Amino acid sequence: MSFGQGLVQFANTATASTKISAVIGGTTNLLSGAAGTYAFALFVAPTSVTSVSGNVWTDANWTQVTSAQAQNTGVAGRIQGSSEVNLTDTKLPIAAAWTGGNLIDTYVIGWDTATGGSSLSSFINAYTGGTISLFGHSGVGLGLKLGDGASTASSTVFGTSVAAGQLPGFVLTPVPEPTSFALAGMGIAAMLVSRRRK
């Protein structure tokens, strides 16, 4: 939710389209587990940025709202941040894009804390090291309006209408280990060699 002057509260609702799911054991279920089992990071960008190039944490167009990191609440599909975040404070570069009344784009990633830890830096280390188990990302939410004390802010980050700056719930999926990729590559290479010999 966005409210006040450049403030964002990072959470989703009980609405089905905003809940987050996970693929575990080949089955897609609403994200569940004890509170803190999963972590989520919110990224923002000016509305001129409508996509993500590669991984969002390496795309210079996107900035993580560091203290808006959220965790699952223990209720299936639900996440909640610890407190509201002021987008114009020192956690983000002070720029016109983040001031009240303006529009920003949003993007969310999520992961399991058992293999990725609870911070973005620990997640990135696990992801690049191939030890992360579950990972997922949302689409880009276009045009979230920040309140400025005079005009009304967009009501939610999570929702059903991209045009209103919202992004729907998303799915965390298993991430293959590097060894799995290596074995698959070796298998394909062996098949090609075998076909050539025939």
Residue, then its C-alpha position, 0 to 999 in steps of 0.5 A: m500500500s502507498f500512503g502519506q507523502g512518498l510512503v509505502q507499506f509492503a504487504n498483500t491482501a487476502t484477495a486471491s489474485t494477490k496471494i503468492s504461491a509456491v511450487i513444492g514437490g511439483t504441486t502449486n500451493l499457496l505459499s505457507g509455512a511459519a512466519g519468516t520462512y520466505a522473504f520478499a524484496l521490493f524494487v522501484a523505478p521511474t515510470s520510464v522503466t517498464s521492464v527488467s533487464g536480466n536480474v533486477w538486482t543487477d539492473a541499474n534502473w531499479t533500486q531496492v527499497t531496503s527497509a521494505q523487505a517483507q516476510n510471509t506471515g504464516v497465513a497462506g499466500r500472505i506477506q507483510g513488511s515490518s513498517e512503512v518506508n519513506l521513499t524520499d529518505t536516505k534509503l533511496p537516491i533523492a530524485a523527483a521520481w520518488t517524491g509525493g504525487n509522482l508515479i513509480d513502477t514496482y517489482v518484487i522478488g521472493w525466495d525461501t530463507a532456509t537456503g537464501g537467508s533473510s537479506l537480499s545480499s544473502f539471497i544473491n550469494a545463494y542465487t549466484g552460488g547455485t544453492i537457492s531452493l525456491f525463487g520467484h518474481s512478479g511482473v512490473g507494476l506500472g504507475l504506482k502513484l505516491g500520495d503527496g498530502a493533496s492527491t490520493a495515492s494508489s491504494t495497493v501495490f498488489g492487485t489485478s490492474v497493471a494500469a493502476g500500478q498494481l502487480p498480481g501474486f506470483v509463484l516461487t519455483p524450484v531453482p535447479e542446482p548448477t550440478s543439475f545443469a552440468l549433468a543435463g549438458m553431459g547427457i545431451a553431449a553424450m547423445l550427440v556423440s552417439r548419434r554421430r557414431k551411428 
